[in-house]
Amino acid sequence: MWNKIGYGRVEKPITVVEKSVKSFLFDCQMCGQCALSSTGMSCPMNCPKSLRNGPCGGVRANGNCEVKPEMRCVWVEAWEGSQRMHRGLSAIQVVQPPVDFRLRGTSSWLRVARQWGAEQRHKNEERQT
């Protein structure tokens, strides 16, 4: 599909749709490396400290953030959300790679689709050999 249409031609419209949907539903910050499915559908980029792999030591007793006391800790929300998801508790324990800020504002949907397509091509090539 990418060869026919061209990745560059679909990226902008898909990114607009992705940003609209994910920002409305999950307050997504469009980091380009979505971890929502691993963080109980809570965007870790909303953490004032941008912590990608769990809470800091300053989570208040009521579950609120130490930096923004009026805000519920992103990671408290992530833990609670993961408990409601199929395979959520195992997914939240997977360590996320550091954020590549060069990808900010790009579509993670397209990146995942492209990666999946490459994996499928590789599997097909292995079967043929």
C-alpha positions in Angstrom: 0.0 0.0 0.0 2.8 2.4 0.9 4.4 1.9 -2.5 1.2 2.8 -4.3 0.0 5.7 -2.2 3.2 6.9 -0.6 3.8 7.2 3.1 4.3 10.9 2.9 0.9 11.5 1.3 -1.1 9.7 4.0 0.8 10.8 7.0 -0.7 14.3 7.4 -4.4 13.3 7.1 -3.9 10.2 9.3 -2.1 12.3 11.9 -4.9 14.8 12.0 -7.5 12.1 12.6 -5.3 10.3 15.1 -4.7 13.5 17.1 -8.4 14.4 17.1 -9.5 11.0 18.3 -6.7 10.3 20.8 -6.6 13.8 22.3 -10.4 13.8 22.8 -10.5 10.3 24.3 -7.2 10.0 26.2 -5.7 13.6 26.4 -3.0 12.2 24.1 0.1 14.4 23.6 1.1 12.9 20.2 4.6 11.8 21.2 4.7 9.5 18.2 5.4 6.5 20.3 2.1 5.7 21.8 2.1 3.6 25.0 -1.7 3.9 25.8 -2.3 0.2 25.4 0.5 -0.4 27.9 -0.5 2.3 30.4 -4.1 1.5 31.0 -5.1 4.1 28.3 -3.6 6.9 30.4 -1.1 9.0 28.4 2.2 9.1 30.3 3.2 12.2 28.5 0.7 14.1 30.7 3.0 13.5 33.7 4.6 16.9 34.5 7.9 15.1 34.8 7.3 13.2 31.6 7.9 9.9 33.4 7.3 7.0 31.0 7.7 4.0 33.2 5.9 4.6 36.5 5.3 7.2 39.1 7.9 9.2 40.9 8.2 9.1 44.6 6.0 12.1 45.1 2.6 10.7 44.5 0.4 12.1 47.3 -1.6 9.8 49.6 -4.8 10.8 47.8 -3.3 9.7 44.4 -2.6 13.3 43.2 0.6 14.6 41.7 3.2 16.4 43.7 4.0 18.9 41.0 0.3 19.7 40.2 -1.6 18.9 43.4 -5.0 19.4 41.7 -4.2 16.7 39.1 -4.5 13.0 39.7 -1.2 11.2 39.1 -1.1 9.8 35.5 0.4 6.6 36.9 -2.3 6.1 39.5 -4.8 6.4 36.5 -2.6 4.1 34.4 -2.6 1.4 37.1 -6.3 1.6 37.7 -6.9 1.5 33.9 -4.6 -1.4 33.4 -6.7 -3.5 35.9 -9.7 -3.1 33.6 -7.9 -4.2 30.5 -7.3 -7.7 29.1 -3.6 -8.3 29.6 -3.3 -4.8 31.2 -1.4 -5.9 34.3 1.2 -7.6 32.3 1.4 -4.8 29.7 2.0 -2.0 32.3 5.0 -3.9 33.6 6.8 -3.7 30.3 9.5 -1.1 30.4 8.9 1.6 27.7 11.9 2.9 25.7 12.8 6.6 26.2 10.9 9.1 24.2 12.4 10.0 20.8 11.3 13.7 20.7 12.0 13.8 16.9 8.8 11.8 16.5 6.6 14.3 18.4 3.5 15.2 16.4 3.8 12.2 14.1 1.4 9.3 13.7 2.1 6.2 15.9 -0.8 4.4 14.1 1.1 4.6 10.8 4.4 3.6 12.5 2.7 0.5 14.0 1.1 -0.4 10.7 4.3 0.0 8.9 6.2 -2.1 11.4 3.5 -4.8 11.3 3.7 -4.8 7.5 7.5 -5.2 7.6 7.2 -8.1 10.1 4.6 -9.8 7.8 6.9 -9.5 4.8 9.8 -10.9 6.8 7.6 -13.9 7.9 6.5 -14.5 4.3 10.1 -14.4 3.1 11.2 -16.9 5.8 8.4 -19.3 4.7 9.5 -19.1 1.1 13.0 -20.0 1.9 
